């Protein structure tokens, strides 16, 4: 894929994210499930 296409795709994704932000519940879900299993995740889920 040429660099120009990559830049255009990136610009499109950024503009979409700016005009249609992700809701807070989805942000928390992505953050928690993006973490590795371990004490940090366990501690956050207990709070």
PQR file with spaces between the fields and no chain letter, atoms N, CA, C, O and H, PARSE charges and radii, in Angstrom:
ATOM       1  N    UNK     1       0.856   -1.175    0.000 -0.4000 1.5000
ATOM       2  CA   UNK     1       0.000    0.000    0.000 -0.0000 2.0000
ATOM       3  C    UNK     1       0.902    1.239    0.000  0.5500 1.7000
ATOM       4  O    UNK     1       1.784    1.362    0.850 -0.5500 1.4000
ATOM       5  N    UNK     2       0.692    2.130   -0.923 -0.4000 1.5000
ATOM       6  CA   UNK     2       1.524    3.339   -0.986 -0.0000 2.0000
ATOM       7  C    UNK     2       1.327    4.225    0.252  0.5500 1.7000
ATOM       8  O    UNK     2       0.279    4.192    0.896 -0.5500 1.4000
ATOM       9  H    UNK     2      -0.024    2.030   -1.614  0.4000 1.0000
ATOM      10  N    UNK     3       2.349    5.009    0.565 -0.4000 1.5000
ATOM      11  CA   UNK     3       2.319    5.880    1.737 -0.0000 2.0000
ATOM      12  C    UNK     3       1.142    6.861    1.669  0.5500 1.7000
ATOM      13  O    UNK     3       0.535    7.176    2.692 -0.5500 1.4000
ATOM      14  H    UNK     3       3.200    5.036    0.042  0.4000 1.0000
ATOM      15  N    UNK     4       0.828    7.333    0.484 -0.4000 1.5000
ATOM      16  CA   UNK     4      -0.283    8.279    0.326 -0.0000 2.0000
ATOM      17  C    UNK     4      -1.597    7.652    0.790  0.5500 1.7000
ATOM      18  O    UNK     4      -2.395    8.316    1.451 -0.5500 1.4000
ATOM      19  H    UNK     4       1.320    7.077   -0.347  0.4000 1.0000
ATOM      20  N    UNK     5      -1.827    6.395    0.455 -0.4000 1.5000
ATOM      21  CA   UNK     5      -3.050    5.702    0.874 -0.0000 2.0000
ATOM      22  C    UNK     5      -3.097    5.516    2.387  0.5500 1.7000
ATOM      23  O    UNK     5      -4.156    5.638    3.002 -0.5500 1.4000
ATOM      24  H    UNK     5      -1.178    5.856   -0.082  0.4000 1.0000
ATOM      25  N    UNK     6      -1.953    5.223    2.977 -0.4000 1.5000
ATOM      26  CA   UNK     6      -1.882    5.054    4.430 -0.0000 2.0000
ATOM      27  C    UNK     6      -2.226    6.365    5.126  0.5500 1.7000
ATOM      28  O    UNK     6      -2.972    6.379    6.106 -0.5500 1.4000
ATOM      29  H    UNK     6      -1.092    5.124    2.478  0.4000 1.0000
ATOM      30  N    UNK     7      -1.678    7.469    4.617 -0.4000 1.5000
ATOM      31  CA   UNK     7      -1.952    8.782    5.200 -0.0000 2.0000
ATOM      32  C    UNK     7      -3.433    9.128    5.065  0.5500 1.7000
ATOM      33  O    UNK     7      -4.038    9.626    6.014 -0.5500 1.4000
ATOM      34  H    UNK     7      -1.072    7.458    3.821  0.4000 1.0000
ATOM      35  N    UNK     8      -4.013    8.873    3.916 -0.4000 1.5000
ATOM      36  CA   UNK     8      -5.431    9.163    3.700 -0.0000 2.0000
ATOM      37  C    UNK     8      -6.311    8.334    4.631  0.5500 1.7000
ATOM      38  O    UNK     8      -7.282    8.842    5.192 -0.5500 1.4000
ATOM      39  H    UNK     8      -3.521    8.468    3.145  0.4000 1.0000
ATOM      40  N    UNK     9      -5.970    7.066    4.792 -0.4000 1.5000
ATOM      41  CA   UNK     9      -6.737    6.189    5.677 -0.0000 2.0000
ATOM      42  C    UNK     9      -6.639    6.673    7.125  0.5500 1.7000
ATOM      43  O    UNK     9      -7.632    6.679    7.851 -0.5500 1.4000
ATOM      44  H    UNK     9      -5.181    6.653    4.336  0.4000 1.0000
ATOM      45  N    UNK    10      -5.442    7.077    7.536 -0.4000 1.5000
ATOM      46  CA   UNK    10      -5.235    7.585    8.890 -0.0000 2.0000
ATOM      47  C    UNK    10      -6.033    8.863    9.109  0.5500 1.7000
ATOM      48  O    UNK    10      -6.667    9.025   10.151 -0.5500 1.4000
ATOM      49  H    UNK    10      -4.635    7.073    6.946  0.4000 1.0000
ATOM      50  N    UNK    11      -6.008    9.769    8.139 -0.4000 1.5000
ATOM      51  CA   UNK    11      -6.784   11.011    8.252 -0.0000 2.0000
ATOM      52  C    UNK    11      -8.272   10.716    8.382  0.5500 1.7000
ATOM      53  O    UNK    11      -8.968   11.348    9.176 -0.5500 1.4000
ATOM      54  H    UNK    11      -5.494    9.637    7.292  0.4000 1.0000
ATOM      55  N    UNK    12      -8.751    9.768    7.614 -0.4000 1.5000
ATOM      56  CA   UNK    12     -10.167    9.399    7.673 -0.0000 2.0000
ATOM      57  C    UNK    12     -10.524    8.851    9.057  0.5500 1.7000
ATOM      58  O    UNK    12     -11.545    9.234    9.628 -0.5500 1.4000
ATOM      59  H    UNK    12      -8.186    9.255    6.969  0.4000 1.0000
ATOM      60  N    UNK    13      -9.691    7.960    9.597 -0.4000 1.5000
ATOM      61  CA   UNK    13      -9.959    7.380   10.911 -0.0000 2.0000
ATOM      62  C    UNK    13      -9.943    8.441   12.002  0.5500 1.7000
ATOM      63  O    UNK    13     -10.795    8.435   12.891 -0.5500 1.4000
ATOM      64  H    UNK    13      -8.861    7.649    9.132  0.4000 1.0000
ATOM      65  N    UNK    14      -8.977    9.352   11.938 -0.4000 1.5000
ATOM      66  CA   UNK    14      -8.878   10.406   12.950 -0.0000 2.0000
ATOM      67  C    UNK    14     -10.093   11.326   12.887  0.5500 1.7000
ATOM      68  O    UNK    14     -10.652   11.688   13.923 -0.5500 1.4000
ATOM      69  H    UNK    14      -8.285    9.358   11.216  0.4000 1.0000
ATOM      70  N    UNK    15     -10.497   11.700   11.697 -0.4000 1.5000
ATOM      71  CA   UNK    15     -11.663   12.585   11.579 -0.0000 2.0000
ATOM      72  C    UNK    15     -12.930   11.890   12.074  0.5500 1.7000
ATOM      73  O    UNK    15     -13.796   12.536   12.664 -0.5500 1.4000
ATOM      74  H    UNK    15     -10.043   11.406   10.856  0.4000 1.0000
ATOM      75  N    UNK    16     -13.048   10.596   11.843 -0.4000 1.5000
ATOM      76  CA   UNK    16     -14.210    9.854   12.330 -0.0000 2.0000
ATOM      77  C    UNK    16     -14.230    9.811   13.853  0.5500 1.7000
ATOM      78  O    UNK    16     -15.281    9.994   14.467 -0.5500 1.4000
ATOM      79  H    UNK    16     -12.344   10.071   11.363  0.4000 1.0000
ATOM      80  N    UNK    17     -13.068    9.568   14.465 -0.4000 1.5000
ATOM      81  CA   UNK    17     -12.989    9.493   15.927 -0.0000 2.0000
ATOM      82  C    UNK    17     -13.305   10.851   16.549  0.5500 1.7000
ATOM      83  O    UNK    17     -13.959   10.920   17.589 -0.5500 1.4000
ATOM      84  H    UNK    17     -12.214    9.419   13.966  0.4000 1.0000
ATOM      85  N    UNK    18     -12.844   11.928   15.918 -0.4000 1.5000
ATOM      86  CA   UNK    18     -13.087   13.265   16.459 -0.0000 2.0000
ATOM      87  C    UNK    18     -14.563   13.635   16.358  0.5500 1.7000
ATOM      88  O    UNK    18     -15.115   14.222   17.289 -0.5500 1.4000
ATOM      89  H    UNK    18     -12.313   11.872   15.073  0.4000 1.0000
ATOM      90  N    UNK    19     -15.206   13.303   15.249 -0.4000 1.5000
ATOM      91  CA   UNK    19     -16.613   13.677   15.077 -0.0000 2.0000
ATOM      92  C    UNK    19     -17.572   12.719   15.775  0.5500 1.7000
ATOM      93  O    UNK    19     -18.697   13.104   16.093 -0.5500 1.4000
ATOM      94  H    UNK    19     -14.758   12.826   14.493  0.4000 1.0000
ATOM      95  N    UNK    20     -17.153   11.481   16.018 -0.4000 1.5000
ATOM      96  CA   UNK    20     -17.996   10.483   16.687 -0.0000 2.0000
ATOM      97  C    UNK    20     -17.208    9.830   17.824  0.5500 1.7000
ATOM      98  O    UNK    20     -16.766    8.688   17.694 -0.5500 1.4000
ATOM      99  H    UNK    20     -16.239   11.168   15.759  0.4000 1.0000
ATOM     100  N    UNK    21     -17.028   10.551   18.946 -0.4000 1.5000
ATOM     101  CA   UNK    21     -16.213    9.989   20.028 -0.0000 2.0000
ATOM     102  C    UNK    21     -16.850    8.740   20.651  0.5500 1.7000
ATOM     103  O    UNK    21     -18.065    8.546   20.593 -0.5500 1.4000
ATOM     104  H    UNK    21     -17.387   11.478   19.052  0.4000 1.0000
ATOM     105  N    UNK    22     -16.012    7.915   21.236 -0.4000 1.5000
ATOM     106  CA   UNK    22     -16.469    6.686   21.890 -0.0000 2.0000
ATOM     107  C    UNK    22     -17.069    7.052   23.246  0.5500 1.7000
ATOM     108  O    UNK    22     -16.516    7.888   23.961 -0.5500 1.4000
ATOM     109  H    UNK    22     -15.025    8.072   21.283  0.4000 1.0000
ATOM     110  N    UNK    23     -18.194    6.435   23.605 -0.4000 1.5000
ATOM     111  CA   UNK    23     -18.812    6.728   24.894 -0.0000 2.0000
ATOM     112  C    UNK    23     -17.946    6.181   26.031  0.5500 1.7000
ATOM     113  O    UNK    23     -17.098    5.314   25.820 -0.5500 1.4000
ATOM     114  H    UNK    23     -18.643    5.756   23.024  0.4000 1.0000
ATOM     115  N    UNK    24     -18.174    6.703   27.234 -0.4000 1.5000
ATOM     116  CA   UNK    24     -17.330    6.380   28.385 -0.0000 2.0000
ATOM     117  C    UNK    24     -17.386    4.893   28.731  0.5500 1.7000
ATOM     118  O    UNK    24     -16.357    4.306   29.066 -0.5500 1.4000
ATOM     119  H    UNK    24     -18.862    7.407   27.405  0.4000 1.0000
ATOM     120  N    UNK    25     -18.545    4.281   28.659 -0.4000 1.5000
ATOM     121  CA   UNK    25     -18.659    2.852   28.987 -0.0000 2.0000
ATOM     122  C    UNK    25     -17.777    2.012   28.068  0.5500 1.7000
ATOM     123  O    UNK    25     -17.130    1.069   28.524 -0.5500 1.4000
ATOM     124  H    UNK    25     -19.381    4.757   28.388  0.4000 1.0000
ATOM     125  N    UNK    26     -17.747    2.345   26.790 -0.4000 1.5000
ATOM     126  CA   UNK    26     -16.894    1.607   25.850 -0.0000 2.0000
ATOM     127  C    UNK    26     -15.423    1.857   26.134  0.5500 1.7000
ATOM     128  O    UNK    26     -14.607    0.943   26.016 -0.5500 1.4000
ATOM     129  H    UNK    26     -18.272    3.111   26.421  0.4000 1.0000
ATOM     130  N    UNK    27     -15.072    3.092   26.511 -0.4000 1.5000
ATOM     131  CA   UNK    27     -13.682    3.404   26.841 -0.0000 2.0000
ATOM     132  C    UNK    27     -13.216    2.577   28.028  0.5500 1.7000
ATOM     133  O    UNK    27     -12.111    2.035   28.015 -0.5500 1.4000
ATOM     134  H    UNK    27     -15.735    3.834   26.607  0.4000 1.0000
ATOM     135  N    UNK    28     -14.055    2.479   29.055 -0.4000 1.5000
ATOM     136  CA   UNK    28     -13.699    1.692   30.245 -0.0000 2.0000
ATOM     137  C    UNK    28     -13.573    0.224   29.879  0.5500 1.7000
ATOM     138  O    UNK    28     -12.636   -0.446   30.314 -0.5500 1.4000
ATOM     139  H    UNK    28     -14.953    2.920   29.066  0.4000 1.0000
ATOM     140  N    UNK    29     -14.504   -0.282   29.087 -0.4000 1.5000
ATOM     141  CA   UNK    29     -14.464   -1.686   28.665 -0.0000 2.0000
ATOM     142  C    UNK    29     -13.166   -1.988   27.908  0.5500 1.7000
ATOM     143  O    UNK    29     -12.500   -2.985   28.188 -0.5500 1.4000
ATOM     144  H    UNK    29     -15.266    0.262   28.734  0.4000 1.0000
ATOM     145  N    UNK    30     -12.816   -1.141   26.967 -0.4000 1.5000
ATOM     146  CA   UNK    30     -11.588   -1.340   26.185 -0.0000 2.0000
ATOM     147  C    UNK    30     -10.367   -1.277   27.088  0.5500 1.7000
ATOM     148  O    UNK    30      -9.438   -2.069   26.933 -0.5500 1.4000
ATOM     149  H    UNK    30     -13.357   -0.331   26.740  0.4000 1.0000
ATOM     150  N    UNK    31     -10.363   -0.330   28.040 -0.4000 1.5000
ATOM     151  CA   UNK    31      -9.225   -0.185   28.947 -0.0000 2.0000
ATOM     152  C    UNK    31      -9.056   -1.413   29.834  0.5500 1.7000
ATOM     153  O    UNK    31      -7.957   -1.954   29.946 -0.5500 1.4000
ATOM     154  H    UNK    31     -11.118    0.313   28.166  0.4000 1.0000
ATOM     155  N    UNK    32     -10.148   -1.854   30.465 -0.4000 1.5000
ATOM     156  CA   UNK    32     -10.070   -2.992   31.393 -0.0000 2.0000
ATOM     157  C    UNK    32      -9.703   -4.275   30.660  0.5500 1.7000
ATOM     158  O    UNK    32      -8.831   -5.016   31.116 -0.5500 1.4000
ATOM     159  H    UNK    32     -11.042   -1.414   30.374  0.4000 1.0000
ATOM     160  N    UNK    33     -10.347   -4.548   29.544 -0.4000 1.5000
ATOM     161  CA   UNK    33     -10.079   -5.799   28.844 -0.0000 2.0000
ATOM     162  C    UNK    33      -8.787   -5.753   28.044  0.5500 1.7000
ATOM     163  O    UNK    33      -8.307   -6.788   27.583 -0.5500 1.4000
ATOM     164  H    UNK    33     -11.055   -3.947   29.173  0.4000 1.0000
ATOM     165  N    UNK    34      -8.217   -4.556   27.874 -0.4000 1.5000
ATOM     166  CA   UNK    34      -6.917   -4.446   27.227 -0.0000 2.0000
ATOM     167  C    UNK    34      -5.776   -4.747   28.182  0.5500 1.7000
ATOM     168  O    UNK    34      -4.649   -5.004   27.756 -0.5500 1.4000
ATOM     169  H    UNK    34      -8.607   -3.715   28.249  0.4000 1.0000
ATOM     170  N    UNK    35      -6.073   -4.712   29.479 -0.4000 1.5000
ATOM     171  CA   UNK    35      -5.038   -4.988   30.478 -0.0000 2.0000
ATOM     172  C    UNK    35      -4.792   -6.489   30.562  0.5500 1.7000
ATOM     173  O    UNK    35      -5.669   -7.304   30.279 -0.5500 1.4000
ATOM     174  H    UNK    35      -6.988   -4.503   29.824  0.4000 1.0000
ATOM     175  N    UNK    36      -3.603   -6.814   30.950 -0.4000 1.5000
ATOM     176  CA   UNK    36      -3.293   -8.232   31.164 -0.0000 2.0000
ATOM     177  C    UNK    36      -3.921   -8.686   32.475  0.5500 1.7000
ATOM     178  O    UNK    36      -4.133   -7.886   33.386 -0.5500 1.4000
ATOM     179  H    UNK    36      -2.890   -6.151   31.181  0.4000 1.0000
ATOM     180  N    UNK    37      -4.212   -9.969   32.555 -0.4000 1.5000
ATOM     181  CA   UNK    37      -4.706  -10.510   33.817 -0.0000 2.0000
ATOM     182  C    UNK    37      -3.591  -10.409   34.844  0.5500 1.7000
ATOM     183  O    UNK    37      -2.435  -10.710   34.549 -0.5500 1.4000
ATOM     184  H    UNK    37      -4.039  -10.619   31.815  0.4000 1.0000
ATOM     185  N    UNK    38      -3.937   -9.994   36.024 -0.4000 1.5000
ATOM     186  CA   UNK    38      -2.936   -9.874   37.074 -0.0000 2.0000
ATOM     187  C    UNK    38      -3.473   -9.022   38.213  0.5500 1.7000
ATOM     188  O    UNK    38      -4.659   -8.693   38.255 -0.5500 1.4000
ATOM     189  H    UNK    38      -4.877   -9.749   36.263  0.4000 1.0000
ATOM     190  N    UNK    39      -2.590   -8.671   39.129 -0.4000 1.5000
ATOM     191  CA   UNK    39      -2.993   -7.930   40.315 -0.0000 2.0000
ATOM     192  C    UNK    39      -3.534   -6.545   39.984  0.5500 1.7000
ATOM     193  O    UNK    39      -4.483   -6.097   40.627 -0.5500 1.4000
ATOM     194  H    UNK    39      -1.627   -8.938   39.095  0.4000 1.0000
ATOM     195  N    UNK    40      -2.967   -5.858   39.010 -0.4000 1.5000
ATOM     196  CA   UNK    40      -3.437   -4.514   38.677 -0.0000 2.0000
ATOM     197  C    UNK    40      -4.881   -4.558   38.209  0.5500 1.7000
ATOM     198  O    UNK    40      -5.710   -3.776   38.675 -0.5500 1.4000
ATOM     199  H    UNK    40      -2.196   -6.222   38.488  0.4000 1.0000
ATOM     200  N    UNK    41      -5.185   -5.456   37.300 -0.4000 1.5000
ATOM     201  CA   UNK    41      -6.560   -5.580   36.801 -0.0000 2.0000
ATOM     202  C    UNK    41      -7.489   -6.020   37.922  0.5500 1.7000
ATOM     203  O    UNK    41      -8.596   -5.497   38.049 -0.5500 1.4000
ATOM     204  H    UNK    41      -4.511   -6.090   36.921  0.4000 1.0000
ATOM     205  N    UNK    42      -7.057   -6.965   38.727 -0.4000 1.5000
ATOM     206  CA   UNK    42      -7.868   -7.461   39.836 -0.0000 2.0000
ATOM     207  C    UNK    42      -8.164   -6.332   40.817  0.5500 1.7000
ATOM     208  O    UNK    42      -9.295   -6.197   41.286 -0.5500 1.4000
ATOM     209  H    UNK    42      -6.157   -7.390   38.624  0.4000 1.0000
ATOM     210  N    UNK    43      -7.148   -5.515   41.132 -0.4000 1.5000
ATOM     211  CA   UNK    43      -7.321   -4.406   42.070 -0.0000 2.0000
ATOM     212  C    UNK    43      -8.296   -3.374   41.525  0.5500 1.7000
ATOM     213  O    UNK    43      -9.127   -2.858   42.273 -0.5500 1.4000
ATOM     214  H    UNK    43      -6.230   -5.625   40.751  0.4000 1.0000
ATOM     215  N    UNK    44      -8.210   -3.062   40.229 -0.4000 1.5000
ATOM     216  CA   UNK    44      -9.120   -2.085   39.637 -0.0000 2.0000
ATOM     217  C    UNK    44     -10.557   -2.587   39.639  0.5500 1.7000
ATOM     218  O    UNK    44     -11.485   -1.805   39.845 -0.5500 1.4000
ATOM     219  H    UNK    44      -7.536   -3.481   39.621  0.4000 1.0000
ATOM     220  N    UNK    45     -10.749   -3.875   39.413 -0.4000 1.5000
ATOM     221  CA   UNK    45     -12.100   -4.417   39.367 -0.0000 2.0000
ATOM     222  C    UNK    45     -12.740   -4.482   40.747  0.5500 1.7000
ATOM     223  O    UNK    45     -13.966   -4.502   40.857 -0.5500 1.4000
ATOM     224  H    UNK    45      -9.995   -4.510   39.245  0.4000 1.0000
ATOM     225  N    UNK    46     -11.925   -4.516   41.806 -0.4000 1.5000
ATOM     226  CA   UNK    46     -12.464   -4.553   43.160 -0.0000 2.0000
ATOM     227  C    UNK    46     -12.914   -3.182   43.634  0.5500 1.7000
ATOM     228  O    UNK    46     -13.723   -3.090   44.557 -0.5500 1.4000
ATOM     229  H    UNK    46     -10.929   -4.500   41.716  0.4000 1.0000
ATOM     230  N    UNK    47     -12.411   -2.114   43.025 -0.4000 1.5000
ATOM     231  CA   UNK    47     -12.724   -0.751   43.481 -0.0000 2.0000
ATOM     232  C    UNK    47     -14.139   -0.390   43.258  0.5500 1.7000
ATOM     233  O    UNK    47     -14.552    0.722   43.588 -0.5500 1.4000
ATOM     234  H    UNK    47     -11.753   -2.189   42.276  0.4000 1.0000
